[in-house]
């Protein structure tokens, strides 16, 4: 993606189902779980590079022995830093206690991080926060083993304020109004209640306090705790939790907005945010990795029993389509094909923009994630060219000569790598305040491949703010002196903020919104902005379920092509010699390409939870009132 867009986060969970001696004998190491966690997290570094965390639990330890270990990092390479700390600590212990040797039980009891249950997390820092306190997993501690809670997740809640107030009403004093802390404390509250109720039951049955502990662990109903905790959650989430005694869960939102996949066999149960991570790390086929159902929790009890329990009634599945367009790694078999299809489906619009003149057109892409869509676009263009050749041959079969046929067959779709990304510079410019100064140098250009009569078609996976296009890409492409520059977005126009995990909180940051405002001004329709504000303001104190997204009226006056043309005009500048066109995918074709991920609220304004409508209206009011504030 040429524009910086951040996303949180990635989770990894591993539960070993055999004694540690088994892994030592079969795989040659008692650190099998730690090694797999490193791979699981590293294979998801695309989902977050601002922070990483790791937690482990040892099962069945004696009182007085430490059984929970956690390490977090917000260093520049946080995953490597986390495992550097783990390896150094393990090495220190082995060096200080060489007598441990191959005694697996001593290794488990005396060396931190060695255990049977592991949770990892990678994140991008949203809201400008990247302190170590913001890095997952979070830990809620207690002297009661069952009441220790470790939580990590890929989520944003739209109603954090309401959830915070619920905790206050319960008599708690939360330390901050953040969604992770709030959710953890809510789960923790009902966990405490359940543990105390089970203790009272055990006491009535004649168990001693000490003997009650394993009974509580066995009877603890994780699904019941989650159902009570999740009652008022509004957002997109895949949250993973560990309890101190060894139970674990991964819980997914009812619309399936945020992804979560799992695999189990007789050795392990594993969960990750992306399917190919599990396929690669555990060398298992595509069909062996399953999705956690929306509204359900995968629950792993301490005894190793694994079940899928419905926590909330699933709604219409609205899995995030940006996962398929951009965020998830393209090594997933389905995602790879979907991205190719996004390129294929947009060819008719490209042909219209170049007057079907493929002979004088060079096709290229914005590195690196648009490459797969580029392959699909070029394949479709080649099919178009082949059909044109077939038609010519059939129409002229009686007069066709060998020389003419050879000339015809020699015509090919022209492809070049025109834009070259400076990866180091891209990493450097993460803050919005410094982007404009340096963004012009993110890409270099390949000279000598474009002729003055050529169209240059260059595909990107999406266009969010348009900053890099205006400041860098279009100017660089124009140096090649093409007749026409056609920028193609494999995603539709991003018109609305996201509030479920992608860092798009402000309407005015979206180039499609700014283009719609310009069109309203030009056509003397700007009074619609005032009317929309009045409608949003009137709903300010409505319950979320009663709020309507009135921001759609800003766009309803115009066709997609009108907004696209205005974006092209805004992102061009007087010194650009070539004609500039910008083409966006249609929402209908997006759904054709990605039929299992129908979440499209950032394109359509059709939010999957009631809180989304409140967020978009608040974002519009912030814009109208000139407030530089987030809408959630």
C-alpha positions as CSV (number, residue, x, y, z in Angstrom):
1,X,0.0,0.0,0.0
2,X,1.5,3.3,-1.1
3,X,-0.2,5.1,1.9
4,X,0.9,4.2,5.4
5,X,-2.0,2.4,7.1
6,X,-1.6,0.5,10.4
7,X,-3.4,-2.4,11.7
8,X,-3.5,-4.4,14.9
9,X,-2.6,-7.1,15.7
10,X,-1.5,-10.8,15.5
11,X,-2.0,-13.5,18.1
12,X,-0.3,-16.9,18.5
13,X,-1.2,-19.6,21.0
14,X,0.4,-23.0,21.5
15,X,-0.8,-25.7,24.0
16,X,1.4,-28.8,24.3
17,X,-0.8,-31.8,24.9
18,X,2.0,-34.2,25.8
19,X,4.6,-34.2,28.7
20,X,7.7,-32.2,27.9
21,X,9.7,-35.4,27.8
22,X,7.8,-36.4,24.7
23,X,9.0,-33.4,22.7
24,X,12.5,-33.9,24.0
25,X,12.5,-37.5,22.7
26,X,10.7,-36.8,19.4
27,X,12.1,-33.4,18.5
28,X,15.3,-33.3,20.5
29,X,14.4,-30.3,22.7
30,X,12.5,-29.5,25.8
31,X,12.1,-25.9,24.3
32,X,9.9,-27.1,21.5
33,X,7.0,-24.9,22.5
34,X,9.2,-21.8,22.7
35,X,10.7,-22.5,19.3
36,X,7.3,-22.9,17.7
37,X,6.1,-19.7,19.3
38,X,9.1,-17.8,17.9
39,X,8.2,-19.0,14.4
40,X,4.5,-18.3,14.8
41,X,5.2,-14.7,15.9
42,X,7.9,-14.1,13.3
43,X,5.6,-15.4,10.5
44,X,3.1,-12.7,11.6
45,X,5.5,-9.8,11.9
46,X,3.5,-8.2,9.0
47,X,0.7,-7.7,11.5
48,X,2.7,-5.5,13.9
49,X,6.2,-4.2,14.3
50,X,5.8,-1.7,17.2
51,X,5.6,-4.2,20.0
52,X,5.6,-7.9,20.8
53,X,4.9,-10.0,23.9
54,X,5.2,-13.6,25.1
55,X,3.7,-15.4,28.1
56,X,4.0,-19.0,29.3
57,X,2.3,-21.1,31.9
58,X,3.7,-24.3,33.6
59,X,1.1,-26.9,34.5
60,X,1.0,-28.7,37.8
61,X,3.8,-26.9,39.7
62,X,4.3,-27.1,43.5
63,X,3.2,-24.1,45.6
64,X,6.1,-21.6,45.9
65,X,7.3,-22.2,42.3
66,X,6.8,-19.6,39.7
67,X,4.5,-20.8,37.0
68,X,3.8,-17.7,34.9
69,X,6.5,-15.9,32.9
70,X,6.0,-12.9,30.7
71,X,8.3,-10.7,28.5
72,X,7.3,-7.7,26.4
73,X,9.2,-5.4,24.1
74,X,8.7,-2.2,22.2
75,X,12.2,-2.1,20.7
76,X,12.7,-1.5,17.0
77,X,12.7,-5.2,16.4
78,X,10.4,-6.4,19.2
79,X,10.0,-10.1,18.3
80,X,13.8,-10.6,18.1
81,X,14.2,-8.7,21.3
82,X,11.6,-10.8,23.2
83,X,13.3,-14.0,22.2
84,X,16.7,-12.6,22.8
85,X,15.7,-12.0,26.4
86,X,14.2,-15.4,26.7
87,X,17.3,-17.2,25.3
88,X,19.6,-15.1,27.4
89,X,17.6,-16.0,30.6
90,X,17.5,-19.7,29.7
91,X,21.3,-19.7,28.9
92,X,22.0,-18.0,32.2
93,X,20.1,-20.6,34.2
94,X,21.7,-23.5,32.3
95,X,25.1,-22.1,32.9
96,X,24.5,-21.5,36.6
97,X,22.9,-24.9,37.1
98,X,24.8,-27.3,34.8
99,X,23.6,-30.2,36.8
100,X,20.1,-29.8,35.4
101,X,21.4,-31.4,32.2
102,X,18.7,-33.5,30.5
103,X,16.5,-33.6,33.6
104,X,13.3,-32.3,32.0
105,X,11.4,-31.9,35.2
106,X,14.2,-29.8,36.7
107,X,14.4,-27.7,33.5
108,X,10.6,-27.1,33.8
109,X,10.7,-26.2,37.5
110,X,13.8,-24.1,37.5
111,X,14.0,-22.4,34.1
112,X,11.5,-19.6,33.2
113,X,9.4,-19.7,30.0
114,X,9.6,-23.5,29.8
115,X,6.0,-24.8,30.1
116,X,3.0,-26.3,28.3
117,X,0.9,-23.2,27.4
118,X,2.1,-20.2,25.5
119,X,0.6,-16.9,24.2
120,X,2.2,-14.4,21.9
121,X,1.2,-11.1,20.4
122,X,2.5,-8.6,17.8
123,X,1.0,-5.1,17.5
124,X,1.1,-1.8,15.8
125,X,0.7,1.2,18.2
126,X,-2.5,2.9,17.5
127,X,-3.6,6.2,19.1
128,X,0.0,7.3,19.0
129,X,0.7,5.0,22.0
130,X,3.7,2.6,21.9
131,X,4.7,2.4,25.5
132,X,5.7,-0.9,27.0
133,X,2.5,-0.7,29.1
134,X,0.4,-0.9,25.9
135,X,2.1,-4.1,24.7
136,X,0.2,-7.3,25.1
137,X,-0.2,-9.8,26.7
138,X,-1.8,-8.1,29.7
139,X,-1.6,-9.8,33.1
140,X,-4.2,-9.7,35.9
141,X,-2.6,-11.3,39.0
142,X,-3.9,-13.2,42.0
143,X,-2.6,-15.6,44.6
144,X,-5.4,-17.9,43.6
145,X,-4.1,-19.8,40.6
146,X,-7.4,-19.9,38.8
147,X,-7.9,-16.1,39.0
148,X,-4.7,-15.2,37.2
149,X,-5.7,-14.0,33.7
150,X,-3.4,-13.3,30.8
151,X,-5.1,-11.6,27.8
152,X,-3.9,-10.6,24.3
153,X,-6.0,-9.8,21.3
154,X,-6.6,-8.3,17.9
155,X,-9.4,-6.0,18.6
156,X,-10.9,-2.5,18.9
157,X,-14.0,-1.8,20.9
158,X,-16.3,1.0,19.8
159,X,-17.9,1.4,23.3
160,X,-14.9,1.5,25.6
161,X,-16.5,4.4,27.6
162,X,-19.7,2.3,28.3
163,X,-17.6,-0.8,29.2
164,X,-15.5,1.4,31.6
165,X,-18.6,2.8,33.3
166,X,-20.0,-0.8,33.7
167,X,-16.9,-1.7,35.6
168,X,-17.3,1.4,37.8
169,X,-20.9,0.4,38.5
170,X,-19.6,-3.1,39.6
171,X,-17.4,-1.3,42.2
172,X,-14.1,-1.5,40.4
173,X,-11.6,1.2,39.9
174,X,-10.0,0.6,36.5
175,X,-6.5,2.1,36.1
176,X,-7.2,3.4,32.5
177,X,-9.9,3.7,29.9
178,X,-8.4,1.4,27.3
179,X,-10.2,-1.4,25.5
180,X,-7.7,-4.2,26.5
181,X,-7.6,-3.2,30.2
182,X,-11.4,-2.8,30.2
183,X,-12.1,-6.2,28.6
184,X,-9.6,-7.9,30.8
185,X,-11.1,-6.5,34.0
186,X,-14.6,-7.4,32.8
187,X,-13.6,-11.0,32.2
188,X,-11.6,-11.0,35.4
189,X,-14.7,-9.8,37.4
190,X,-16.8,-12.7,36.2
191,X,-13.9,-15.1,36.6
192,X,-13.6,-14.1,40.2
193,X,-17.3,-14.6,40.8
194,X,-17.3,-18.0,39.2
195,X,-14.2,-19.1,41.2
196,X,-15.8,-17.9,44.5
197,X,-19.1,-19.7,43.7
198,X,-17.3,-22.9,42.9
199,X,-15.3,-22.6,46.1
200,X,-18.5,-22.2,48.1
201,X,-19.9,-25.3,46.3
202,X,-16.8,-27.3,47.2
203,X,-16.9,-26.1,50.8
204,X,-20.6,-27.2,51.0
205,X,-19.5,-30.6,49.6
206,X,-16.9,-31.0,52.4
207,X,-13.7,-30.3,50.4
208,X,-10.8,-28.6,52.3
209,X,-9.6,-25.3,50.9
210,X,-6.5,-27.0,49.4
211,X,-8.4,-30.0,48.0
212,X,-11.0,-27.6,46.4
213,X,-8.4,-26.0,44.1
214,X,-8.2,-28.9,41.5
215,X,-11.9,-29.3,41.6
216,X,-12.5,-25.7,40.8
217,X,-10.1,-26.0,37.9
218,X,-12.0,-28.9,36.6
219,X,-15.4,-27.4,37.0
220,X,-14.6,-23.9,35.8
221,X,-17.0,-23.1,32.9
222,X,-15.0,-20.8,30.6
223,X,-18.0,-20.4,28.2
224,X,-20.2,-19.2,31.0
225,X,-17.6,-16.6,32.1
226,X,-17.1,-15.4,28.5
227,X,-20.9,-15.2,27.9
228,X,-21.4,-13.0,30.9
229,X,-18.3,-10.9,30.1
230,X,-19.2,-10.3,26.4
231,X,-22.8,-9.2,27.0
232,X,-22.1,-5.5,26.0
233,X,-19.1,-5.8,23.8
234,X,-19.3,-3.9,20.5
235,X,-16.4,-4.2,18.2
236,X,-14.3,-6.5,16.2
237,X,-12.2,-9.0,18.1
238,X,-10.2,-12.2,18.4
239,X,-9.1,-12.3,22.0
240,X,-7.0,-15.0,23.6
241,X,-6.7,-15.7,27.3
242,X,-4.8,-18.0,29.6
243,X,-5.8,-18.8,33.2
244,X,-3.1,-19.5,35.7
245,X,-4.0,-23.2,36.3
246,X,-3.9,-24.0,32.6
247,X,-7.2,-23.4,30.9
248,X,-7.1,-21.3,27.7
249,X,-9.5,-19.7,25.2
250,X,-9.7,-17.8,22.0
251,X,-13.0,-15.9,21.5
252,X,-14.1,-14.3,18.2
253,X,-16.7,-11.6,17.6
254,X,-20.2,-12.5,16.3
255,X,-19.6,-10.9,12.9
256,X,-16.3,-12.7,12.4
257,X,-14.6,-9.3,11.7
258,X,-11.2,-10.2,13.0
259,X,-9.6,-13.5,11.9
260,X,-8.6,-16.5,14.0
261,X,-7.6,-20.0,12.8
262,X,-6.7,-23.2,14.7
263,X,-5.2,-26.6,14.3
264,X,-5.1,-29.6,16.7
265,X,-3.7,-33.0,16.7
266,X,-2.6,-35.4,19.5
267,X,0.5,-33.3,20.2
268,X,-0.6,-29.6,20.1
269,X,-3.4,-27.1,19.8
270,X,-2.4,-23.9,18.0
271,X,-4.2,-20.7,17.1
272,X,-3.0,-17.8,14.9
273,X,-4.4,-14.8,13.1
274,X,-3.5,-16.3,9.7
275,X,-3.9,-19.8,8.3
276,X,-0.5,-20.1,6.4
277,X,1.4,-19.4,9.6
278,X,0.0,-22.6,11.1
279,X,0.5,-24.5,7.8
280,X,4.1,-23.5,7.6
281,X,5.2,-23.8,11.2
282,X,3.5,-27.2,11.7
283,X,3.8,-28.5,8.1
284,X,0.1,-29.3,7.8
285,X,-2.2,-29.0,4.8
286,X,-4.7,-26.2,4.1
287,X,-7.7,-28.3,4.9
288,X,-6.4,-29.2,8.4
289,X,-6.5,-25.6,9.6
290,X,-10.0,-24.4,10.6
291,X,-11.5,-21.0,11.4
292,X,-12.9,-20.3,14.8
293,X,-16.6,-19.7,14.2
294,X,-17.9,-16.2,14.7
295,X,-19.4,-15.7,18.1
296,X,-17.6,-18.8,19.3
297,X,-14.7,-19.6,21.6
298,X,-12.2,-22.3,21.2
299,X,-11.7,-23.6,24.8
300,X,-8.8,-25.7,25.9
301,X,-9.2,-27.1,29.3
302,X,-6.2,-27.9,31.5
303,X,-6.9,-31.6,31.0
304,X,-6.4,-31.2,27.3
305,X,-10.0,-31.3,26.2
306,X,-10.7,-29.0,23.3
307,X,-14.2,-27.7,22.4
308,X,-15.9,-25.0,20.4
309,X,-18.6,-23.2,22.3
310,X,-21.0,-20.5,21.1
311,X,-20.7,-17.5,23.4
312,X,-22.8,-14.9,21.4
313,X,-25.3,-15.4,18.7
314,X,-23.5,-15.0,15.4
315,X,-24.7,-12.2,13.1
316,X,-24.3,-11.9,9.4
317,X,-20.6,-12.7,8.8
318,X,-18.7,-9.5,7.9
319,X,-15.1,-10.6,8.0
320,X,-12.7,-7.8,7.2
321,X,-12.1,-7.7,3.5
322,X,-8.9,-5.7,4.0
323,X,-7.4,-8.9,5.4
324,X,-7.7,-10.3,1.9
325,X,-6.8,-7.1,0.0
326,X,-3.7,-6.2,2.0
327,X,-3.1,-7.2,5.6
328,X,-2.8,-11.0,5.6
329,X,0.2,-12.6,3.9
330,X,-0.5,-13.6,0.4
331,X,0.9,-17.1,0.9
332,X,-2.6,-18.3,1.9
333,X,-4.0,-20.3,-1.1
334,X,-7.4,-18.6,-1.0
335,X,-6.0,-15.1,-0.5
336,X,-3.5,-15.5,-3.3
337,X,-6.3,-16.4,-5.7
338,X,-8.6,-13.6,-4.4
339,X,-5.9,-11.0,-5.0
340,X,-5.4,-12.2,-8.5
341,X,-9.2,-12.1,-9.1
342,X,-9.2,-8.5,-7.8
343,X,-6.8,-7.6,-10.6
344,X,-8.7,-9.6,-13.2
345,X,-12.1,-8.0,-12.4
346,X,-10.8,-4.5,-12.8
347,X,-9.5,-5.0,-16.4
348,X,-12.7,-3.7,-18.1
349,X,-12.4,-0.4,-16.4
350,X,-8.7,-0.3,-17.3
351,X,-9.5,-1.0,-21.0
352,X,-12.0,1.8,-21.0
353,X,-9.4,4.2,-19.6
354,X,-6.8,3.3,-22.3
355,X,-9.3,3.0,-25.1
356,X,-8.5,-0.7,-25.3
357,X,-5.0,0.2,-26.7
358,X,-3.0,-2.6,-25.1
359,X,-0.3,-2.3,-27.8
360,X,0.7,1.1,-26.5
361,X,0.3,0.3,-22.8
362,X,2.8,-0.7,-20.1
363,X,1.4,-2.5,-17.1
364,X,3.2,-2.3,-13.7
365,X,2.4,-2.2,-9.9
366,X,3.2,-0.5,-6.7
367,X,5.5,-2.8,-4.7
368,X,5.1,-4.9,-2.7
369,X,1.6,-6.1,-1.8
370,X,0.0,-5.2,-5.1
371,X,2.1,-7.7,-7.0
372,X,-0.4,-10.5,-6.9
373,X,-3.3,-8.3,-8.2
374,X,-0.9,-7.2,-10.9
375,X,-0.5,-10.8,-12.0
376,X,-4.3,-11.1,-12.2
377,X,-4.6,-7.9,-14.2
378,X,-2.0,-9.0,-16.7
379,X,-3.5,-12.5,-17.1
380,X,-6.8,-10.9,-17.9
381,X,-5.2,-8.4,-20.3
382,X,-3.4,-11.3,-22.0
383,X,-6.8,-13.1,-22.4
384,X,-8.2,-10.0,-23.9
385,X,-5.3,-9.7,-26.4
386,X,-5.6,-13.4,-27.3
387,X,-9.3,-13.0,-28.0
388,X,-8.5,-10.0,-30.2
389,X,-5.9,-12.2,-32.1
390,X,-8.4,-15.0,-32.4
391,X,-11.0,-12.7,-33.9
392,X,-8.6,-11.2,-36.4
393,X,-7.5,-14.6,-37.5
394,X,-11.0,-15.8,-38.0
395,X,-12.0,-12.6,-39.9
396,X,-9.0,-12.7,-42.2
397,X,-8.4,-16.5,-42.4
398,X,-8.6,-16.5,-46.3
399,X,-6.0,-13.7,-46.8
400,X,-3.7,-14.3,-43.8
401,X,0.0,-14.8,-44.7
402,X,2.7,-16.4,-42.7
403,X,4.4,-13.1,-42.3
404,X,1.2,-11.3,-41.1
405,X,0.5,-14.2,-38.7
406,X,4.0,-14.0,-37.2
407,X,3.6,-10.3,-36.7
408,X,0.3,-10.8,-35.0
409,X,1.5,-13.5,-32.7
410,X,4.5,-11.4,-31.7
411,X,2.3,-8.8,-30.1
412,X,2.4,-9.2,-26.3
413,X,1.2,-7.4,-23.2
414,X,4.0,-5.2,-22.0
415,X,4.9,-5.4,-18.3
416,X,7.7,-3.6,-16.5
417,X,8.8,-3.0,-12.9
418,X,8.5,0.7,-13.0
419,X,8.3,1.7,-9.4
420,X,11.0,0.6,-7.0
421,X,10.4,1.0,-3.2
422,X,13.1,2.2,-0.8
423,X,12.2,-0.2,2.0
424,X,14.5,1.4,4.6
425,X,13.1,4.9,4.0
426,X,9.6,3.5,4.1
427,X,10.3,2.1,7.6
428,X,11.7,5.4,8.7
429,X,8.7,7.6,7.9
430,X,6.0,6.2,10.3
431,X,4.8,9.5,11.8
432,X,2.2,11.5,9.9
433,X,4.0,14.7,10.8
434,X,7.1,13.7,8.9
435,X,5.5,11.9,6.0
436,X,5.0,14.9,3.7
437,X,8.6,16.0,3.9
438,X,10.0,12.6,3.0
439,X,7.3,10.8,1.2
440,X,8.4,12.0,-2.2
441,X,11.5,9.8,-1.9
442,X,9.8,6.5,-1.0
443,X,9.9,5.3,-4.6
444,X,12.5,5.4,-7.3
445,X,11.6,4.9,-11.0
446,X,12.9,2.8,-13.8
447,X,13.9,4.9,-16.8
448,X,14.0,3.9,-20.5
449,X,11.0,1.6,-20.6
450,X,8.2,4.0,-21.6
451,X,7.6,5.7,-25.0
452,X,5.9,9.0,-25.4
453,X,2.8,7.4,-27.0
454,X,2.4,4.9,-24.1
455,X,-0.2,4.6,-21.4
456,X,1.3,3.6,-18.1
457,X,-1.1,1.5,-16.0
458,X,0.1,1.0,-12.4
459,X,-1.9,-1.0,-9.9
460,X,-1.9,-0.5,-6.1
461,X,-3.9,-2.5,-3.6
462,X,-5.7,0.6,-2.2
463,X,-5.7,4.3,-2.0
464,X,-6.4,5.8,1.4
465,X,-5.0,9.3,1.9
466,X,-3.4,9.8,-1.5
467,X,-0.4,11.5,-0.1
468,X,2.2,9.2,-1.6
469,X,0.5,9.2,-5.0
470,X,0.5,13.0,-5.1
471,X,3.9,13.6,-3.5
472,X,5.8,10.8,-5.1
473,X,4.4,8.2,-7.5
474,X,2.6,10.4,-10.0
475,X,5.5,12.8,-10.2
476,X,8.0,10.0,-10.6
477,X,5.9,8.3,-13.3
478,X,5.5,11.5,-15.2
479,X,9.3,11.8,-15.5
480,X,9.0,8.8,-17.9
481,X,6.9,11.0,-20.2
482,X,3.9,8.7,-20.8
483,X,0.9,9.9,-22.7
484,X,-1.4,8.8,-19.8
485,X,-0.9,7.6,-16.3
486,X,-3.7,5.3,-15.0
487,X,-3.5,4.5,-11.3
488,X,-5.6,1.4,-10.5
489,X,-6.8,0.5,-7.0
490,X,-7.7,-3.1,-6.5
491,X,-9.9,-2.0,-3.6
492,X,-12.9,0.3,-3.8
493,X,-12.9,3.9,-2.6
494,X,-12.3,4.1,1.2
495,X,-15.0,6.5,2.3
496,X,-15.6,5.8,6.0
497,X,-13.4,5.4,9.1
498,X,-12.7,2.0,10.5
499,X,-13.2,1.3,14.2
500,X,-12.5,-2.5,14.5
501,X,-8.7,-2.7,14.2
502,X,-7.5,-0.6,11.3
503,X,-6.0,2.7,12.1
504,X,-8.4,4.9,10.1
505,X,-10.1,7.2,12.6
506,X,-10.5,10.6,10.8
507,X,-12.7,11.3,7.8
508,X,-10.7,14.2,6.6
509,X,-7.7,11.9,6.1
510,X,-9.5,10.0,3.4
511,X,-9.0,11.3,-0.1
512,X,-12.5,10.1,-1.2
513,X,-14.1,12.2,1.5
514,X,-12.1,15.2,0.5
515,X,-13.1,14.7,-3.2
516,X,-16.8,14.5,-2.3
517,X,-16.5,17.8,-0.4
518,X,-14.9,19.5,-3.4
519,X,-17.7,18.2,-5.6
520,X,-20.3,19.6,-3.2
521,X,-18.6,23.0,-3.3
522,X,-18.3,23.0,-7.1
523,X,-22.0,22.2,-7.6
524,X,-23.3,24.5,-4.9
525,X,-24.4,21.6,-2.7
526,X,-22.3,22.3,0.3
527,X,-25.4,22.9,2.4
528,X,-25.7,19.1,2.5
529,X,-22.6,19.2,4.8
530,X,-24.5,21.4,7.3
531,X,-27.6,19.2,7.0
532,X,-25.6,16.0,7.7
533,X,-24.0,17.7,10.7
534,X,-27.4,18.6,12.1
535,X,-28.6,15.1,11.7
536,X,-25.5,13.6,13.3
537,X,-25.7,16.1,16.2
538,X,-29.4,15.3,16.8
539,X,-28.4,11.6,17.4
540,X,-25.5,12.4,19.7
541,X,-27.2,11.0,22.8
542,X,-29.1,8.1,21.1
543,X,-28.5,4.5,22.0
544,X,-26.2,2.9,19.5
545,X,-28.9,0.7,18.1
546,X,-30.9,3.8,17.1
547,X,-28.1,5.7,15.4
548,X,-28.2,6.1,11.6
549,X,-25.1,6.7,9.4
550,X,-26.0,10.0,7.8
551,X,-22.5,10.5,6.4
552,X,-23.6,8.4,3.4
553,X,-25.5,11.5,2.1
554,X,-22.2,13.2,1.5
555,X,-21.5,10.6,-1.3
556,X,-25.0,9.9,-2.5
557,X,-25.0,12.9,-4.9
558,X,-22.2,11.5,-7.1
559,X,-21.3,8.4,-9.1
560,X,-18.1,6.4,-8.3
561,X,-16.6,7.7,-11.5
562,X,-17.2,11.3,-10.6
563,X,-15.5,10.9,-7.3
564,X,-12.6,9.0,-9.0
565,X,-12.1,11.8,-11.5
566,X,-12.1,14.4,-8.8
567,X,-9.5,12.4,-6.8
568,X,-7.3,12.2,-10.0
569,X,-7.6,16.0,-10.4
570,X,-6.7,16.6,-6.7
571,X,-3.7,14.2,-6.7
572,X,-2.3,15.6,-9.9
573,X,-0.6,19.0,-10.1
574,X,0.0,21.7,-12.8
575,X,3.5,20.5,-13.6
576,X,2.3,17.0,-14.5
577,X,2.4,16.6,-18.3
578,X,0.6,13.3,-18.6
579,X,-3.2,12.8,-18.4
580,X,-3.9,11.2,-15.0
581,X,-6.8,8.8,-14.4
582,X,-7.6,6.9,-11.2
583,X,-9.7,3.7,-11.2
584,X,-11.2,2.0,-8.2
585,X,-12.6,-1.5,-7.8
586,X,-16.4,-1.8,-7.4
587,X,-17.8,-3.1,-4.2
588,X,-19.8,-5.8,-6.2
589,X,-16.6,-7.1,-7.8
590,X,-14.8,-7.0,-4.4
591,X,-17.4,-9.4,-3.1
592,X,-17.1,-11.6,-6.2
593,X,-13.3,-11.8,-5.6
594,X,-13.6,-12.2,-1.8
595,X,-16.8,-14.1,-1.2
596,X,-16.0,-15.2,2.3
597,X,-14.9,-11.8,3.6
598,X,-17.9,-9.5,3.1
599,X,-16.9,-6.8,5.6
600,X,-17.0,-3.6,3.5
601,X,-18.0,-0.8,6.0
602,X,-15.0,1.4,5.1
603,X,-16.3,1.4,1.5
604,X,-20.0,1.4,1.9
605,X,-20.7,2.7,5.4
606,X,-22.6,-0.5,6.2
607,X,-21.1,-1.1,9.7
608,X,-21.5,-4.6,11.2
609,X,-22.2,-3.4,14.8
610,X,-24.3,-0.6,16.1
611,X,-21.2,1.2,17.5
612,X,-19.9,1.7,14.0
613,X,-22.7,4.2,13.1
614,X,-22.0,6.2,16.2
615,X,-18.3,6.3,15.4
616,X,-18.8,7.5,11.8
617,X,-21.1,10.3,12.9
618,X,-18.7,11.3,15.6
619,X,-15.9,11.4,13.0
620,X,-18.0,13.7,10.9
621,X,-18.8,16.0,13.8
622,X,-15.2,16.2,14.7
623,X,-14.4,17.2,11.1
624,X,-17.2,19.8,11.0
625,X,-16.3,21.3,14.4
626,X,-12.6,21.4,13.5
627,X,-11.6,18.9,16.3
628,X,-8.4,17.0,15.7
629,X,-9.6,14.0,17.7
630,X,-10.3,10.4,17.2
631,X,-13.9,9.1,16.9
632,X,-13.4,6.2,19.2
